[in-house]
Amino acid sequence: MVKSALAEDCVAADLTTETLIPVNLKGKASILVKRDGVLAGLNVAKEVFRQVDASLRFKALVKDGASVRKGLVVATIDGKVASILRAERTALNFLQHLSGVATETARYVEAVSGTKAVITDTRKTVPGLRTLEKYAVRMGGGQNHRMNLADGVLIKDNHQVALRSRGVGLGEAVKMAREHAPRAMRVEVEVESVKQAQAALSAGADIIMLDNMKLEDMQKAVKLVKGKALLEASGGITLDNVRSVAETGVDYISIGALTHSAKALDISLEVKPA
């Protein structure tokens, strides 16, 4: 991922740096947080500087997952100023984005504190960055849902539509999934009503996803299931309503916005030539 990002930025052909900055100029740079948040991606930033110039000395002053305050220096880099400048933007792009994901996740985790609900991500990630974004979710205190399509069985609405066209009902679909999926794999079913939740429970689903359901319907589903399956709330979850969703008694709350809509954490790099 780092190699691809550096190639995208043509760091080996930085015309500005080549034209203006002496090759032998040494200095020190500081990575500075400009907004309160949760940090994630320091090791990725370190790898950016290493690939640009292995002689650069990167020192992390805090750890990923740490809560950071505006004005805090989180890392320093010593070495050739030209190399630092070539790596700067790519390193900050990773660090800002991943810290934004971690920060957004931490807000949701804090909002449901004291309930049994666990905040999870989804597969709504930037193509090519899923591994890093899901790492950032963990740094923010959340958990990962499926890493990819091979990581679990989730019978969603469009699967059910396709199956019904062949005369296959939900019960048979769950049975088919159990027959063909790895033995220990849990089967999850997406539902949009309490009636469908009952059908999923009767079919033997391990996890029932309550998609875009009203709070009162979630409460009914919780009473209906009575711990016989895990319940996941998804769809339309915001910081304003996540606490109310958690208080219905669901086990998981999956939120695509953790990765697809997280605002980058404001982080900058300041160079001081020797």
ChimeraX commands (.cxc) that place a marker at each C-alpha (Angstrom):
marker #1 position 0.00,0.00,0.00 radius 0.5
marker #1 position 2.81,2.41,0.88 radius 0.5
marker #1 position 4.76,1.55,-2.26 radius 0.5
marker #1 position 1.69,2.17,-4.40 radius 0.5
marker #1 position 0.96,5.48,-2.68 radius 0.5
marker #1 position 4.53,6.71,-3.17 radius 0.5
marker #1 position 4.46,5.75,-6.84 radius 0.5
marker #1 position 1.18,7.62,-7.23 radius 0.5
marker #1 position 2.86,10.76,-5.86 radius 0.5
marker #1 position 6.00,10.35,-8.04 radius 0.5
marker #1 position 8.26,10.97,-5.05 radius 0.5
marker #1 position 11.32,10.02,-7.07 radius 0.5
marker #1 position 10.64,12.94,-9.42 radius 0.5
marker #1 position 9.83,15.72,-6.94 radius 0.5
marker #1 position 10.72,18.70,-9.13 radius 0.5
marker #1 position 10.30,21.27,-6.37 radius 0.5
marker #1 position 12.59,19.52,-3.92 radius 0.5
marker #1 position 15.16,18.59,-6.59 radius 0.5
marker #1 position 15.28,22.18,-7.81 radius 0.5
marker #1 position 15.44,23.99,-4.48 radius 0.5
marker #1 position 16.67,21.79,-1.61 radius 0.5
marker #1 position 20.38,20.86,-1.31 radius 0.5
marker #1 position 20.93,17.11,-1.15 radius 0.5
marker #1 position 23.17,17.38,1.90 radius 0.5
marker #1 position 20.85,19.64,3.97 radius 0.5
marker #1 position 19.99,17.87,7.23 radius 0.5
marker #1 position 17.22,18.67,9.67 radius 0.5
marker #1 position 14.50,17.47,12.00 radius 0.5
marker #1 position 10.75,17.34,11.47 radius 0.5
marker #1 position 7.94,17.07,14.00 radius 0.5
marker #1 position 4.51,15.55,13.36 radius 0.5
marker #1 position 2.00,17.71,15.20 radius 0.5
marker #1 position -1.65,16.99,16.04 radius 0.5
marker #1 position -3.86,20.03,15.47 radius 0.5
marker #1 position -7.16,18.62,16.76 radius 0.5
marker #1 position -8.09,16.35,19.65 radius 0.5
marker #1 position -8.61,12.75,18.62 radius 0.5
marker #1 position -7.34,9.16,18.64 radius 0.5
marker #1 position -4.15,8.32,16.81 radius 0.5
marker #1 position -3.74,5.48,14.30 radius 0.5
marker #1 position -1.21,4.85,11.54 radius 0.5
marker #1 position 2.15,5.78,13.05 radius 0.5
marker #1 position 3.77,2.57,11.82 radius 0.5
marker #1 position 2.41,3.25,8.34 radius 0.5
marker #1 position 3.87,6.76,8.40 radius 0.5
marker #1 position 7.18,5.30,9.58 radius 0.5
marker #1 position 7.16,2.89,6.64 radius 0.5
marker #1 position 6.57,5.78,4.21 radius 0.5
marker #1 position 9.70,7.56,5.43 radius 0.5
marker #1 position 11.68,4.30,5.40 radius 0.5
marker #1 position 10.80,3.55,1.80 radius 0.5
marker #1 position 11.68,7.06,0.69 radius 0.5
marker #1 position 15.02,7.07,2.54 radius 0.5
marker #1 position 16.14,4.26,4.83 radius 0.5
marker #1 position 18.63,6.59,6.52 radius 0.5
marker #1 position 15.83,8.72,8.03 radius 0.5
marker #1 position 15.33,8.18,11.76 radius 0.5
marker #1 position 11.64,8.04,12.72 radius 0.5
marker #1 position 10.75,8.14,16.41 radius 0.5
marker #1 position 7.19,7.66,17.62 radius 0.5
marker #1 position 6.47,9.52,20.85 radius 0.5
marker #1 position 3.05,7.94,21.50 radius 0.5
marker #1 position 1.37,4.68,20.51 radius 0.5
marker #1 position -1.49,4.03,18.12 radius 0.5
marker #1 position -4.79,4.01,19.98 radius 0.5
marker #1 position -3.72,6.84,22.26 radius 0.5
marker #1 position -6.01,9.80,22.85 radius 0.5
marker #1 position -4.14,12.91,21.72 radius 0.5
marker #1 position -4.71,16.59,22.35 radius 0.5
marker #1 position -4.28,19.54,20.03 radius 0.5
marker #1 position -0.67,20.72,19.98 radius 0.5
marker #1 position 0.91,17.36,20.85 radius 0.5
marker #1 position 4.01,16.23,18.90 radius 0.5
marker #1 position 3.48,12.52,18.20 radius 0.5
marker #1 position 6.63,11.70,16.22 radius 0.5
marker #1 position 9.93,13.15,15.00 radius 0.5
marker #1 position 12.01,12.44,11.91 radius 0.5
marker #1 position 15.75,13.18,11.62 radius 0.5
marker #1 position 17.79,13.17,8.42 radius 0.5
marker #1 position 17.91,14.67,4.96 radius 0.5
marker #1 position 15.37,17.47,4.58 radius 0.5
marker #1 position 14.83,16.60,0.90 radius 0.5
marker #1 position 13.78,13.05,1.83 radius 0.5
marker #1 position 11.48,14.28,4.57 radius 0.5
marker #1 position 9.77,16.65,2.13 radius 0.5
marker #1 position 9.28,13.90,-0.46 radius 0.5
marker #1 position 7.63,11.63,2.08 radius 0.5
marker #1 position 5.62,14.27,3.94 radius 0.5
marker #1 position 2.31,14.26,2.09 radius 0.5
marker #1 position 1.99,10.51,1.67 radius 0.5
marker #1 position 2.82,9.91,5.35 radius 0.5
marker #1 position 0.32,12.52,6.50 radius 0.5
marker #1 position -2.39,11.24,4.16 radius 0.5
marker #1 position -2.22,7.81,5.79 radius 0.5
marker #1 position -1.90,9.19,9.32 radius 0.5
marker #1 position -4.71,11.75,9.01 radius 0.5
marker #1 position -7.16,9.33,7.43 radius 0.5
marker #1 position -6.52,6.43,9.79 radius 0.5
marker #1 position -6.58,8.70,12.84 radius 0.5
marker #1 position -9.88,10.09,11.59 radius 0.5
marker #1 position -11.32,6.57,11.46 radius 0.5
marker #1 position -10.01,5.79,14.96 radius 0.5
marker #1 position -11.38,9.08,16.30 radius 0.5
marker #1 position -14.84,8.53,14.82 radius 0.5
marker #1 position -14.93,4.98,16.16 radius 0.5
marker #1 position -13.96,6.17,19.64 radius 0.5
marker #1 position -16.90,8.60,19.64 radius 0.5
marker #1 position -19.36,5.78,18.98 radius 0.5
marker #1 position -17.71,3.49,21.52 radius 0.5
marker #1 position -17.97,6.20,24.16 radius 0.5
marker #1 position -21.60,6.87,23.24 radius 0.5
marker #1 position -22.63,3.29,24.05 radius 0.5
marker #1 position -20.44,2.95,27.16 radius 0.5
marker #1 position -22.22,1.02,29.92 radius 0.5
marker #1 position -24.35,-1.05,27.54 radius 0.5
marker #1 position -23.50,-4.49,26.21 radius 0.5
marker #1 position -23.49,-3.29,22.59 radius 0.5
marker #1 position -20.26,-3.63,20.63 radius 0.5
marker #1 position -19.45,-1.15,17.86 radius 0.5
marker #1 position -18.28,-2.82,14.63 radius 0.5
marker #1 position -17.32,-1.67,11.16 radius 0.5
marker #1 position -18.56,-2.93,7.77 radius 0.5
marker #1 position -17.07,-3.65,4.34 radius 0.5
marker #1 position -17.78,-0.07,3.27 radius 0.5
marker #1 position -14.10,0.79,3.03 radius 0.5
marker #1 position -11.90,2.63,0.54 radius 0.5
marker #1 position -10.78,0.05,-2.05 radius 0.5
marker #1 position -7.24,-1.04,-1.26 radius 0.5
marker #1 position -7.23,0.36,2.27 radius 0.5
marker #1 position -9.50,-2.10,4.09 radius 0.5
marker #1 position -6.78,-3.75,6.19 radius 0.5
marker #1 position -5.54,-0.38,7.46 radius 0.5
marker #1 position -9.01,1.09,8.00 radius 0.5
marker #1 position -10.16,-1.92,9.99 radius 0.5
marker #1 position -6.95,-1.67,12.03 radius 0.5
marker #1 position -7.85,1.96,12.75 radius 0.5
marker #1 position -11.32,0.88,13.92 radius 0.5
marker #1 position -9.67,-1.43,16.46 radius 0.5
marker #1 position -7.41,1.41,17.60 radius 0.5
marker #1 position -10.57,3.43,18.27 radius 0.5
marker #1 position -11.99,0.69,20.49 radius 0.5
marker #1 position -14.32,-0.92,17.95 radius 0.5
marker #1 position -14.33,-4.44,16.53 radius 0.5
marker #1 position -14.18,-5.72,12.98 radius 0.5
marker #1 position -17.12,-7.29,11.20 radius 0.5
marker #1 position -16.26,-9.44,8.16 radius 0.5
marker #1 position -12.84,-8.64,6.72 radius 0.5
marker #1 position -14.01,-9.84,3.30 radius 0.5
marker #1 position -16.57,-12.03,1.57 radius 0.5
marker #1 position -14.68,-15.20,2.55 radius 0.5
marker #1 position -14.80,-14.27,6.22 radius 0.5
marker #1 position -18.39,-15.22,6.98 radius 0.5
marker #1 position -21.84,-16.02,5.63 radius 0.5
marker #1 position -24.21,-13.04,5.52 radius 0.5
marker #1 position -27.47,-13.63,3.67 radius 0.5
marker #1 position -28.51,-10.10,2.70 radius 0.5
marker #1 position -31.71,-8.82,1.14 radius 0.5
marker #1 position -30.54,-9.21,-2.46 radius 0.5
marker #1 position -29.41,-12.77,-1.80 radius 0.5
marker #1 position -32.89,-13.49,-0.50 radius 0.5
marker #1 position -34.53,-11.90,-3.55 radius 0.5
marker #1 position -32.37,-14.01,-5.87 radius 0.5
marker #1 position -33.14,-17.17,-3.88 radius 0.5
marker #1 position -36.90,-16.53,-3.81 radius 0.5
marker #1 position -36.89,-16.32,-7.59 radius 0.5
marker #1 position -35.79,-19.96,-7.52 radius 0.5
marker #1 position -38.34,-20.92,-4.88 radius 0.5
marker #1 position -35.76,-21.12,-2.09 radius 0.5
marker #1 position -36.99,-19.84,1.26 radius 0.5
marker #1 position -34.99,-18.49,4.18 radius 0.5
marker #1 position -34.92,-21.78,6.08 radius 0.5
marker #1 position -33.54,-23.66,3.10 radius 0.5
marker #1 position -31.03,-20.87,2.44 radius 0.5
marker #1 position -29.63,-21.16,5.96 radius 0.5
marker #1 position -29.48,-24.95,5.59 radius 0.5
marker #1 position -27.61,-24.60,2.27 radius 0.5
marker #1 position -25.15,-22.19,3.85 radius 0.5
marker #1 position -24.42,-24.60,6.70 radius 0.5
marker #1 position -23.86,-27.46,4.26 radius 0.5
marker #1 position -21.36,-25.58,2.08 radius 0.5
marker #1 position -19.61,-23.17,4.47 radius 0.5
marker #1 position -16.75,-24.22,6.81 radius 0.5
marker #1 position -18.07,-26.05,9.87 radius 0.5
marker #1 position -17.28,-23.33,12.44 radius 0.5
marker #1 position -18.60,-20.49,10.27 radius 0.5
marker #1 position -21.55,-18.60,11.73 radius 0.5
marker #1 position -24.50,-17.83,9.49 radius 0.5
marker #1 position -25.97,-14.33,9.62 radius 0.5
marker #1 position -29.26,-13.22,8.08 radius 0.5
marker #1 position -30.37,-9.66,7.31 radius 0.5
marker #1 position -34.01,-8.85,8.17 radius 0.5
marker #1 position -36.16,-5.74,7.96 radius 0.5
marker #1 position -39.06,-6.65,10.26 radius 0.5
marker #1 position -39.86,-8.55,13.45 radius 0.5
marker #1 position -41.68,-11.16,11.35 radius 0.5
marker #1 position -38.54,-11.75,9.30 radius 0.5
marker #1 position -36.50,-11.92,12.51 radius 0.5
marker #1 position -38.79,-14.73,13.68 radius 0.5
marker #1 position -38.25,-16.53,10.38 radius 0.5
marker #1 position -34.47,-16.14,10.66 radius 0.5
marker #1 position -34.55,-17.45,14.24 radius 0.5
marker #1 position -36.67,-20.42,13.23 radius 0.5
marker #1 position -34.27,-21.11,10.38 radius 0.5
marker #1 position -31.42,-21.39,12.89 radius 0.5
marker #1 position -29.46,-18.25,12.06 radius 0.5
marker #1 position -26.55,-17.59,14.43 radius 0.5
marker #1 position -26.73,-13.80,13.96 radius 0.5
marker #1 position -29.73,-11.74,12.91 radius 0.5
marker #1 position -29.04,-8.31,11.41 radius 0.5
marker #1 position -31.83,-5.82,12.10 radius 0.5
marker #1 position -31.54,-3.53,9.10 radius 0.5
marker #1 position -32.98,0.00,9.33 radius 0.5
marker #1 position -35.55,-1.07,11.91 radius 0.5
marker #1 position -37.35,1.28,14.28 radius 0.5
marker #1 position -36.33,1.26,17.94 radius 0.5
marker #1 position -39.61,-0.29,19.05 radius 0.5
marker #1 position -39.18,-3.10,16.51 radius 0.5
marker #1 position -35.62,-3.71,17.70 radius 0.5
marker #1 position -36.94,-4.03,21.24 radius 0.5
marker #1 position -39.54,-6.54,20.06 radius 0.5
marker #1 position -36.86,-8.51,18.25 radius 0.5
marker #1 position -34.69,-8.61,21.39 radius 0.5
marker #1 position -37.64,-9.99,23.41 radius 0.5
marker #1 position -38.45,-12.45,20.67 radius 0.5
marker #1 position -34.94,-13.85,20.30 radius 0.5
marker #1 position -34.19,-14.03,24.04 radius 0.5
marker #1 position -30.51,-14.74,23.52 radius 0.5
marker #1 position -31.08,-17.68,21.16 radius 0.5
marker #1 position -29.13,-15.78,18.50 radius 0.5
marker #1 position -26.95,-12.70,18.41 radius 0.5
marker #1 position -28.59,-9.48,17.24 radius 0.5
marker #1 position -26.88,-6.82,15.14 radius 0.5
marker #1 position -28.39,-3.40,14.44 radius 0.5
marker #1 position -27.39,-1.73,11.20 radius 0.5
marker #1 position -28.49,1.09,8.94 radius 0.5
marker #1 position -29.22,4.71,9.80 radius 0.5
marker #1 position -27.03,4.69,12.91 radius 0.5
marker #1 position -25.68,8.09,13.96 radius 0.5
marker #1 position -24.06,9.55,17.06 radius 0.5
marker #1 position -27.44,11.04,17.92 radius 0.5
marker #1 position -29.28,7.71,18.03 radius 0.5
marker #1 position -26.60,5.08,18.69 radius 0.5
marker #1 position -27.16,5.17,22.46 radius 0.5
marker #1 position -30.88,4.52,22.03 radius 0.5
marker #1 position -30.12,1.64,19.68 radius 0.5
marker #1 position -27.68,0.14,22.20 radius 0.5
marker #1 position -30.26,0.39,24.97 radius 0.5
marker #1 position -32.67,-1.86,23.06 radius 0.5
marker #1 position -30.41,-4.76,24.05 radius 0.5
marker #1 position -28.77,-5.64,20.71 radius 0.5
marker #1 position -25.34,-7.28,20.82 radius 0.5
marker #1 position -23.67,-5.47,17.92 radius 0.5
marker #1 position -24.09,-2.16,16.12 radius 0.5
marker #1 position -22.40,-2.04,12.71 radius 0.5
marker #1 position -21.67,1.39,11.25 radius 0.5
marker #1 position -20.38,1.98,7.72 radius 0.5
marker #1 position -19.70,5.64,8.48 radius 0.5
marker #1 position -16.74,4.65,10.67 radius 0.5
marker #1 position -14.74,4.09,7.49 radius 0.5
marker #1 position -16.57,5.66,4.57 radius 0.5
marker #1 position -17.38,9.04,6.16 radius 0.5
marker #1 position -14.79,9.64,8.89 radius 0.5
marker #1 position -13.32,13.14,8.83 radius 0.5
marker #1 position -9.53,13.18,8.67 radius 0.5
marker #1 position -7.80,14.22,11.87 radius 0.5
marker #1 position -5.87,17.47,11.33 radius 0.5
marker #1 position -2.17,16.60,11.56 radius 0.5
marker #1 position 0.78,18.55,10.16 radius 0.5
marker #1 position 4.54,18.21,9.73 radius 0.5
marker #1 position 6.96,21.01,10.60 radius 0.5
marker #1 position 10.55,20.97,9.36 radius 0.5
marker #1 position 13.51,22.63,11.10 radius 0.5
marker #1 position 16.77,22.55,9.10 radius 0.5
marker #1 position 19.90,21.91,11.16 radius 0.5
marker link #1:1,2 radius 0.2
marker link #1:2,3 radius 0.2
marker link #1:3,4 radius 0.2
marker link #1:4,5 radius 0.2
marker link #1:5,6 radius 0.2
marker link #1:6,7 radius 0.2
marker link #1:7,8 radius 0.2
marker link #1:8,9 radius 0.2
marker link #1:9,10 radius 0.2
marker link #1:10,11 radius 0.2
marker link #1:11,12 radius 0.2
marker link #1:12,13 radius 0.2
marker link #1:13,14 radius 0.2
marker link #1:14,15 radius 0.2
marker link #1:15,16 radius 0.2
marker link #1:16,17 radius 0.2
marker link #1:17,18 radius 0.2
marker link #1:18,19 radius 0.2
marker link #1:19,20 radius 0.2
marker link #1:20,21 radius 0.2
marker link #1:21,22 radius 0.2
marker link #1:22,23 radius 0.2
marker link #1:23,24 radius 0.2
marker link #1:24,25 radius 0.2
marker link #1:25,26 radius 0.2
marker link #1:26,27 radius 0.2
marker link #1:27,28 radius 0.2
marker link #1:28,29 radius 0.2
marker link #1:29,30 radius 0.2
marker link #1:30,31 radius 0.2
marker link #1:31,32 radius 0.2
marker link #1:32,33 radius 0.2
marker link #1:33,34 radius 0.2
marker link #1:34,35 radius 0.2
marker link #1:35,36 radius 0.2
marker link #1:36,37 radius 0.2
marker link #1:37,38 radius 0.2
marker link #1:38,39 radius 0.2
marker link #1:39,40 radius 0.2
marker link #1:40,41 radius 0.2
marker link #1:41,42 radius 0.2
marker link #1:42,43 radius 0.2
marker link #1:43,44 radius 0.2
marker link #1:44,45 radius 0.2
marker link #1:45,46 radius 0.2
marker link #1:46,47 radius 0.2
marker link #1:47,48 radius 0.2
marker link #1:48,49 radius 0.2
marker link #1:49,50 radius 0.2
marker link #1:50,51 radius 0.2
marker link #1:51,52 radius 0.2
marker link #1:52,53 radius 0.2
marker link #1:53,54 radius 0.2
marker link #1:54,55 radius 0.2
marker link #1:55,56 radius 0.2
marker link #1:56,57 radius 0.2
marker link #1:57,58 radius 0.2
marker link #1:58,59 radius 0.2
marker link #1:59,60 radius 0.2
marker link #1:60,61 radius 0.2
marker link #1:61,62 radius 0.2
marker link #1:62,63 radius 0.2
marker link #1:63,64 radius 0.2
marker link #1:64,65 radius 0.2
marker link #1:65,66 radius 0.2
marker link #1:66,67 radius 0.2
marker link #1:67,68 radius 0.2
marker link #1:68,69 radius 0.2
marker link #1:69,70 radius 0.2
marker link #1:70,71 radius 0.2
marker link #1:71,72 radius 0.2
marker link #1:72,73 radius 0.2
marker link #1:73,74 radius 0.2
marker link #1:74,75 radius 0.2
marker link #1:75,76 radius 0.2
marker link #1:76,77 radius 0.2
marker link #1:77,78 radius 0.2
marker link #1:78,79 radius 0.2
marker link #1:79,80 radius 0.2
marker link #1:80,81 radius 0.2
marker link #1:81,82 radius 0.2
marker link #1:82,83 radius 0.2
marker link #1:83,84 radius 0.2
marker link #1:84,85 radius 0.2
marker link #1:85,86 radius 0.2
marker link #1:86,87 radius 0.2
marker link #1:87,88 radius 0.2
marker link #1:88,89 radius 0.2
marker link #1:89,90 radius 0.2
marker link #1:90,91 radius 0.2
marker link #1:91,92 radius 0.2
marker link #1:92,93 radius 0.2
marker link #1:93,94 radius 0.2
marker link #1:94,95 radius 0.2
marker link #1:95,96 radius 0.2
marker link #1:96,97 radius 0.2
marker link #1:97,98 radius 0.2
marker link #1:98,99 radius 0.2
marker link #1:99,100 radius 0.2
marker link #1:100,101 radius 0.2
marker link #1:101,102 radius 0.2
marker link #1:102,103 radius 0.2
marker link #1:103,104 radius 0.2
marker link #1:104,105 radius 0.2
marker link #1:105,106 radius 0.2
marker link #1:106,107 radius 0.2
marker link #1:107,108 radius 0.2
marker link #1:108,109 radius 0.2
marker link #1:109,110 radius 0.2
marker link #1:110,111 radius 0.2
marker link #1:111,112 radius 0.2
marker link #1:112,113 radius 0.2
marker link #1:113,114 radius 0.2
marker link #1:114,115 radius 0.2
marker link #1:115,116 radius 0.2
marker link #1:116,117 radius 0.2
marker link #1:117,118 radius 0.2
marker link #1:118,119 radius 0.2
marker link #1:119,120 radius 0.2
marker link #1:120,121 radius 0.2
marker link #1:121,122 radius 0.2
marker link #1:122,123 radius 0.2
marker link #1:123,124 radius 0.2
marker link #1:124,125 radius 0.2
marker link #1:125,126 radius 0.2
marker link #1:126,127 radius 0.2
marker link #1:127,128 radius 0.2
marker link #1:128,129 radius 0.2
marker link #1:129,130 radius 0.2
marker link #1:130,131 radius 0.2
marker link #1:131,132 radius 0.2
marker link #1:132,133 radius 0.2
marker link #1:133,134 radius 0.2
marker link #1:134,135 radius 0.2
marker link #1:135,136 radius 0.2
marker link #1:136,137 radius 0.2
marker link #1:137,138 radius 0.2
marker link #1:138,139 radius 0.2
marker link #1:139,140 radius 0.2
marker link #1:140,141 radius 0.2
marker link #1:141,142 radius 0.2
marker link #1:142,143 radius 0.2
marker link #1:143,144 radius 0.2
marker link #1:144,145 radius 0.2
marker link #1:145,146 radius 0.2
marker link #1:146,147 radius 0.2
marker link #1:147,148 radius 0.2
marker link #1:148,149 radius 0.2
marker link #1:149,150 radius 0.2
marker link #1:150,151 radius 0.2
marker link #1:151,152 radius 0.2
marker link #1:152,153 radius 0.2
marker link #1:153,154 radius 0.2
marker link #1:154,155 radius 0.2
marker link #1:155,156 radius 0.2
marker link #1:156,157 radius 0.2
marker link #1:157,158 radius 0.2
marker link #1:158,159 radius 0.2
marker link #1:159,160 radius 0.2
marker link #1:160,161 radius 0.2
marker link #1:161,162 radius 0.2
marker link #1:162,163 radius 0.2
marker link #1:163,164 radius 0.2
marker link #1:164,165 radius 0.2
marker link #1:165,166 radius 0.2
marker link #1:166,167 radius 0.2
marker link #1:167,168 radius 0.2
marker link #1:168,169 radius 0.2
marker link #1:169,170 radius 0.2
marker link #1:170,171 radius 0.2
marker link #1:171,172 radius 0.2
marker link #1:172,173 radius 0.2
marker link #1:173,174 radius 0.2
marker link #1:174,175 radius 0.2
marker link #1:175,176 radius 0.2
marker link #1:176,177 radius 0.2
marker link #1:177,178 radius 0.2
marker link #1:178,179 radius 0.2
marker link #1:179,180 radius 0.2
marker link #1:180,181 radius 0.2
marker link #1:181,182 radius 0.2
marker link #1:182,183 radius 0.2
marker link #1:183,184 radius 0.2
marker link #1:184,185 radius 0.2
marker link #1:185,186 radius 0.2
marker link #1:186,187 radius 0.2
marker link #1:187,188 radius 0.2
marker link #1:188,189 radius 0.2
marker link #1:189,190 radius 0.2
marker link #1:190,191 radius 0.2
marker link #1:191,192 radius 0.2
marker link #1:192,193 radius 0.2
marker link #1:193,194 radius 0.2
marker link #1:194,195 radius 0.2
marker link #1:195,196 radius 0.2
marker link #1:196,197 radius 0.2
marker link #1:197,198 radius 0.2
marker link #1:198,199 radius 0.2
marker link #1:199,200 radius 0.2
marker link #1:200,201 radius 0.2
marker link #1:201,202 radius 0.2
marker link #1:202,203 radius 0.2
marker link #1:203,204 radius 0.2
marker link #1:204,205 radius 0.2
marker link #1:205,206 radius 0.2
marker link #1:206,207 radius 0.2
marker link #1:207,208 radius 0.2
marker link #1:208,209 radius 0.2
marker link #1:209,210 radius 0.2
marker link #1:210,211 radius 0.2
marker link #1:211,212 radius 0.2
marker link #1:212,213 radius 0.2
marker link #1:213,214 radius 0.2
marker link #1:214,215 radius 0.2
marker link #1:215,216 radius 0.2
marker link #1:216,217 radius 0.2
marker link #1:217,218 radius 0.2
marker link #1:218,219 radius 0.2
marker link #1:219,220 radius 0.2
marker link #1:220,221 radius 0.2
marker link #1:221,222 radius 0.2
marker link #1:222,223 radius 0.2
marker link #1:223,224 radius 0.2
marker link #1:224,225 radius 0.2
marker link #1:225,226 radius 0.2
marker link #1:226,227 radius 0.2
marker link #1:227,228 radius 0.2
marker link #1:228,229 radius 0.2
marker link #1:229,230 radius 0.2
marker link #1:230,231 radius 0.2
marker link #1:231,232 radius 0.2
marker link #1:232,233 radius 0.2
marker link #1:233,234 radius 0.2
marker link #1:234,235 radius 0.2
marker link #1:235,236 radius 0.2
marker link #1:236,237 radius 0.2
marker link #1:237,238 radius 0.2
marker link #1:238,239 radius 0.2
marker link #1:239,240 radius 0.2
marker link #1:240,241 radius 0.2
marker link #1:241,242 radius 0.2
marker link #1:242,243 radius 0.2
marker link #1:243,244 radius 0.2
marker link #1:244,245 radius 0.2
marker link #1:245,246 radius 0.2
marker link #1:246,247 radius 0.2
marker link #1:247,248 radius 0.2
marker link #1:248,249 radius 0.2
marker link #1:249,250 radius 0.2
marker link #1:250,251 radius 0.2
marker link #1:251,252 radius 0.2
marker link #1:252,253 radius 0.2
marker link #1:253,254 radius 0.2
marker link #1:254,255 radius 0.2
marker link #1:255,256 radius 0.2
marker link #1:256,257 radius 0.2
marker link #1:257,258 radius 0.2
marker link #1:258,259 radius 0.2
marker link #1:259,260 radius 0.2
marker link #1:260,261 radius 0.2
marker link #1:261,262 radius 0.2
marker link #1:262,263 radius 0.2
marker link #1:263,264 radius 0.2
marker link #1:264,265 radius 0.2
marker link #1:265,266 radius 0.2
marker link #1:266,267 radius 0.2
marker link #1:267,268 radius 0.2
marker link #1:268,269 radius 0.2
marker link #1:269,270 radius 0.2
marker link #1:270,271 radius 0.2
marker link #1:271,272 radius 0.2
marker link #1:272,273 radius 0.2
marker link #1:273,274 radius 0.2
view
